[in-house]
Amino acid sequence: MARRAPGVQDLFTPEINSDAPTPGSPNDWTTDNALTQQYDGYKVHAVLNEIAGMDHSGTTNVGTPAIYGLNFQTVSTAEKLPTSDGLTGGYAADGVTPGPLLARALDFIDSELGAIRAQLDANGESASTTIVLTAKHGQSPTKPADLTRIPDGPIIDALNAAWQAAHPTATAPLVALRDRRRRDADVAQRSLAHGDALREGLPPATSRASATTSRATRSRTRARAWTRSSPAATRRASSACRRTTRACPTSTPSRRSASSTRARRRRSPSTAAPTRPTCTCRS
């Protein structure tokens, strides 16, 4: 049987439509191009940490990944916004020449790509790394005279009003673009909290107590990852962990996977023992 690849192992995807720059702010990261640059900067610092052999937060040495990357949103908002930070967005009248806001955004991207290249050089990774820079899409039309902006507020309000009239017991709007769930925004904001820490070179948690909580959370995540592995791997991890549990103060119990239990029962149906806890030990 072919071995399944592990997939993405260090995922950092802060939500661009979360409150910016702090929780409770009326804006998100797309409403101001300087905020978008700050948002993109968080992801760049995550990649710099990964190039250096750390996880995205810069707190755990995990080795340099085989593939890493990010997307930039700064050019997108510089193309879309009519004005931002006192600069006109989009292109000049010819539809080709970048306007002042877009030119600044392109300079920012050049600078961030330069930081990534410098980190590759510093870690001796340049010769073995292929850099792929591509565009997902553009904004059109590029000529300001051809552009008609249609506010989406009245459209969304009309859709939600029709939905509420047809479903009077509904507790949520049909289109929630302007009425996002507080829970979702809070989750996104917590992920962006890493960004400020990355800028300062500090762990995401700002206190010793929070750092301890983060370590415990990572330990629980690893325990869940073990239970999703193959039965053989789970048994090996369980056996090795039981041998070291007494010397490992941060071991975290988790349940043995159902597949492991079934495999053991098939081998010895008459002597199958009750499910025993497994754990993940932190060296």
N, C-alpha and C positions, 0 to 999 in steps of 0.2 A: 504494500500500500504506500502511495506517495505521502511524504511528510508534508504536513500543512505549514505554510510559512506563518511566522508570528504576527505579521501585519504591522500596523503603526504601534510603536512602543512608547513614544513620548509625544503626546498630543497636547498642543497649546493653541486653542482656537478662541480667543476672546471675542465676545459678541460686539460687533460694531454699532449695533443699535441699542446698546445699553446706555444708562445715564452717564453723561460726560460733563466735566471731568471727575465728578464725585457723585456718589449715590444721592438721588433726590433732585439732581439738576434737571431742568426742563428740556435740555438738549441731549442729542446723542452725538457720536463721534463724526457724523457726516454733516452736521450743520455748520461747521466752521473748519476751514482747511487746516488751520494750525492744530486743531484737535485731531484731525485725521492723521497728520504727521506724527503727533504724539502716540496715537494708536499704532501706526505702522512701526514706530520706534520700539515699542514693546516687543513686537514679533521679531524684529531684527536682533535685539539683544538676546532673545531666546535662542536664535540660530547661532549667534556668537558663542553662547555658552555651550551649545551642542558641538560646535567645531572644536572647542577646547576640551571635549571629552566629558562634559557634565550634562546633567539633564537640563531642561529649559530654564529651570529656576536657578541653576548654578549652585545647587546645594549638595548634589549627589554625583559622584564620579561613576559614570556608566560606560565610558568609552565613546569614541567618535562614531556616529551612525553611518551606515552605507549610503543612505539617501536622506536629505533633509531639504527643507525649503519653506516658502511662505508666499503670500500674495500681498501686493501693495494696493491700498485704496486711495492714496493721496492724489494720484493723477485723476482718478475717477471723479472725486468731489471737486477738484479744480476745474474739470471740464463742465460739471453740472451746475455749480453755484454761480448765480449772476454776479455776485460780489462776495468777497470775504477778506477780512483783515485790511480793508481799504483798497483792495485790488480787484480789478475786473476779471471774472472767470471766463473760461472758454477760449476760443480762438479769435484772432483779429477778423476784420471784415472779409478778408480773402478766404477764410475758412481753412487756412493752412498754417499761418504763423501763430504760434502760441501767444496768448495774451499774457499779461503780467503775472496773474495768479498761476496759470498753467506753467509758465516758464519757471517760476519759483518751485513749483511742485516737482518738475523734472530735475531741477538742480538738487532737490532734496533726495530724490531717488538715486541720482548719481552718487551722492555723498554716502548714502547707506550701503549701496553696492560696493563702494570703495572700502567701507569698514569691513564688510564680509570678506573681500579679497585680502585685505591686510591681515585678518585673523587666520585665513588659510595659509598665508605666507608665514606667519609667526609660528604656526603649528606644523610646518613642513608638509602641508596637504595640497599645495597648489598644483604640483606636478601630477598628482594622481586624482585630481578633481576636475570634472567637466561642469562648467557653469552654463545653465540653460536659462535664457531670459526671453520670455514670450509674452504676448498680449492675449487676454481672453476675449475682449471685445472693446469697442469704442463707443462713444456717444455720438448720436447723429440727430439732426444735421450739424455739421461743424460751422456753417456760416450763420452768424447771429441773425441775419435778416430772414433766414428760412425757418427759424425756430419759433414755435408757438408753445408757450408753457401753459399747461392745463392743470389747475390746482386739483389735487385729489381729494381734498376735504369734503366738498359737496357730494362727490360720487360715493365716498365711503359712508357719509351720513345717510344718504338715500338708501344704500344697500342695507345698512343696519336698521333703518326705520322699517323697511319692507320686511326684513327678517323678524323684527320684534312684533310687527302686526300679524304675521303669519304664525308665529310661535310665541304667544304671550307668556308662556312659562319659562322661556329660555333665560338662562342666568348669565350668558356671555354673548357679546355681539358676534355677528357673522364675520366681519373683518375687524381684526384686533390690532391693526397697524398703529393706531393712536391710543390704544387702551390695553397695553401689554400687561400680562400678569406680573404682579409684583415678585412672585417667586422666580420667574424666569429672569427678570432683570437682576435680581439679587445674585443668582447663580452666575450670570455673566459678569457682574461687577466683581465678584470674588475672584474670577479668573483674571480680570484685569488688574487686580491688586498685585499680582506677580510683577506687572510691568514696572511700577515704581521701584520695587525692590531690585529688579534687574538693572535699572538705571544707576542705582546706588551700590550695586554689588553686594547686596544684603540678602539673607534668606527671605522668602515671602512673608513669614511670620515675624512680627516686629518685637515680640517678647519671648522670653525663654519658655513660658507656659504654652504660647501658641506654637512655638517650634516643636515642643514635645508632642502636642496634639497632631501636628502635621506628620511627625515621624510615625505615630501610632496609626494614622490614617493610611500612610503608605504601606505599613506592615499589613493592615487589613486588606488592602488592595492586592498585595502579593499573595496573601492567603487565598483570596478568591480566584486569582489567576491560577494557582496550583490546582484548585478543585476543578477548573475547566480543562486541565491538561488530560493526557491519556491516562487510563487506569494504571499502567505500568509506571509512568512518571509520578503519578500521585502516590503510589505505594512506596516508590523510592524516596520521595520527599518526606513522606510520613515517617518512614523508618529512620532516615537520617536525622529528622527533626526530633524524634523521641529520644534519640541517643544524646542530644545536646540541649534538651529543653531546660534541664536544671541549671546549666551554665549560661542560659540565654534569658535575661530579664525582660526582653521586649518581644518574646514569642507571643503570637496571637492565635488562639484556637479558631478553627473553622470546621465545618462538617465535611466528612469524606464524601466525595462525589457519588451520586447514585450509580454511575456506570462502574466505579471501582467496586462497590458493594455487590452489584450483580455479577461481575466477573469472578469475585471470590466465591460467591455462592454456587456458581456453575462448577467450580473446581471441587468444592467439598460441600455439597448440599446438606449433609447430615451434621456437619460440625461447624457451620457458619456461626461465627461469633457476632455479638452485637457490634454495631458500628462504633468505631473508636474515633475520638477527635484527632485531627491532624493540626499542624501548626506551621508557621513560617518563622524561622529564626533569623535574627539580624546579627551579623558578626560584629 
